[in-house]
């Protein structure tokens, strides 16, 4: 709890004044992030070119998370999820929801049902979620190493999306 409080810039006492448990804190963080994710995916889905907009959003998220304090917070949440099943369940639900949004985009781009997109591209979505999460938590030794790793992560994400686009599955 101390690590999580320190990461958020609060004291443990303040945390417990507002939240009854660590799981409640994580649930609040996830709820906040999911609201942002929902808004971002609404823009992606409604855009004239959802795949291009998704690529831009992923690039921004990967580049931004390299410089953002959220990575340290999510590292603490991930560590807590390894020790506490209730926190693991909350983070699993968030990752599942982000994967669901990705599959909605894939369904729209491919002209197939959500269920078909989820069955065919669910692993692709999970890998993208994992990459973005890992890029947020990773801290490179040098700015040059960070720049190279960020570029590689973005290229890899684009290759995953290219595989979906080039797949000849039709609805």
C-alpha positions in Angstrom: 0.0 0.0 0.0 2.9 2.4 0.8 4.3 2.0 -2.7 0.9 2.6 -4.3 0.3 5.7 -2.1 3.8 7.1 -2.8 3.3 6.6 -6.6 0.0 8.6 -6.4 1.7 11.2 -4.2 -0.5 10.5 -1.2 -0.1 9.1 2.3 -1.4 5.7 3.2 -3.7 7.4 5.7 -5.3 9.5 3.0 -5.8 6.5 0.9 -7.7 4.7 3.7 -9.7 7.8 4.4 -11.2 7.6 0.9 -11.0 3.9 0.2 -11.7 0.9 2.4 -9.0 -1.4 0.8 -6.3 -1.6 -1.8 -8.7 -3.4 -4.1 -11.1 -0.4 -3.9 -8.3 2.0 -4.8 -7.4 -0.2 -7.8 -11.1 -0.4 -8.8 -11.3 3.4 -8.7 -8.1 3.8 -10.9 -9.4 1.2 -13.3 -12.8 2.9 -13.5 -11.1 6.3 -14.2 -8.9 4.7 -16.9 -11.8 2.8 -18.5 -13.8 6.0 -18.9 -10.8 7.5 -20.8 -10.5 4.3 -22.8 -14.2 4.3 -23.7 -14.0 7.9 -24.9 -10.9 7.2 -27.0 -12.3 4.1 -28.6 -15.6 5.9 -29.4 -13.5 8.4 -31.4 -11.6 5.6 -33.1 -14.8 3.6 -34.0 -16.6 6.6 -35.3 -13.7 7.9 -37.4 -13.8 7.6 -41.2 -10.7 5.3 -41.1 -10.8 3.4 -37.8 -7.6 1.4 -38.4 -5.6 4.6 -39.2 -7.0 6.3 -36.1 -6.3 3.2 -34.0 -2.7 3.2 -35.2 -2.3 6.9 -34.3 -3.8 6.2 -30.9 -1.5 3.3 -30.2 1.5 5.3 -31.3 0.6 8.2 -29.1 -0.1 5.9 -26.1 3.2 4.0 -26.5 5.2 7.2 -26.9 3.3 9.1 -24.2 3.5 6.2 -21.7 7.3 6.2 -22.0 7.3 9.6 -20.4 4.2 9.4 -18.2 4.0 8.6 -14.5 1.1 6.2 -15.1 3.7 3.5 -15.9 5.0 3.5 -12.3 1.4 3.4 -11.0 0.5 0.4 -13.2 3.7 -1.4 -12.2 2.5 -1.1 -8.6 -1.0 -2.3 -9.5 0.5 -5.2 -11.5 2.7 -6.2 -8.6 -0.3 -6.0 -6.2 -2.4 -8.1 -8.6 0.2 -10.9 -8.3 -0.4 -11.0 -4.6 -4.1 -10.3 -4.3 -6.7 -12.2 -6.4 -9.3 -9.5 -6.1 -6.9 -7.0 -7.6 -5.9 -9.5 -10.3 -9.6 -9.8 -11.2 -10.0 -6.1 -11.5 -7.0 -5.7 -13.8 -8.1 -8.7 -15.8 -11.5 -7.1 -16.3 -9.9 -3.9 -17.5 -7.6 -5.7 -20.0 -10.6 -7.7 -21.2 -12.6 -4.5 -21.8 -9.8 -2.9 -23.7 -9.5 -6.1 -25.8 -13.2 -6.0 -26.4 -12.9 -2.4 -27.8 -10.1 -3.5 -30.0 -12.2 -6.3 -31.4 -15.0 -3.9 -32.1 -12.6 -1.9 -34.2 -11.4 -5.0 -36.0 -15.0 -6.1 -36.7 -15.8 -2.7 -38.2 -12.6 -2.7 -40.3 -13.1 -6.3 -41.6 -16.9 -6.0 -42.0 -17.5 -9.0 -39.7 -19.4 -9.6 -36.5 -17.9 -8.7 -33.2 -18.1 -12.4 -32.2 -16.1 -13.4 -35.3 -13.6 -10.7 -34.8 -13.1 -11.7 -31.2 -12.7 -15.4 -32.1 -10.3 -14.6 -34.9 -8.4 -11.6 -33.5 -8.8 -11.8 -29.8 -5.2 -12.9 -29.3 -4.0 -10.0 -31.5 -6.0 -7.7 -29.2 -4.5 -9.3 -26.0 -1.0 -8.9 -27.4 -1.6 -5.2 -28.2 -2.9 -4.7 -24.6 0.1 -6.5 -23.2 2.5 -4.4 -25.3 1.0 -1.1 -24.4 0.9 -2.0 -20.7 4.5 -3.2 -20.8 5.7 -0.1 -22.6 4.1 2.0 -19.9 5.9 0.2 -17.2 9.3 -0.2 -18.8 12.1 2.3 -18.1 15.1 2.2 -20.5 18.6 2.8 -19.3 19.2 5.7 -21.7 17.1 8.1 -23.8 18.5 6.5 -27.0 17.6 3.0 -25.8 14.1 4.3 -25.0 13.8 5.8 -28.4 14.8 2.6 -30.2 12.6 0.4 -28.1 9.6 2.8 -28.5 10.1 2.7 -32.3 10.3 -1.1 -32.3 7.2 -1.4 -30.2 5.3 0.8 -32.5 6.5 -1.1 -35.6 5.5 -4.4 -33.9 2.0 -3.0 -33.1 1.6 -1.9 -36.7 2.7 -5.4 -37.9 0.0 -6.9 -35.8 -2.6 -4.5 -37.2 -1.2 -5.2 -40.8 -1.9 -8.9 -40.2 -5.5 -8.2 -39.4 -6.0 -5.8 -42.3 -4.4 -8.3 -44.8 -6.2 -11.3 -43.5 -8.7 -12.3 -46.3 -11.4 -13.2 -43.8 -14.7 -11.7 -45.0 -18.0 -11.4 -43.3 
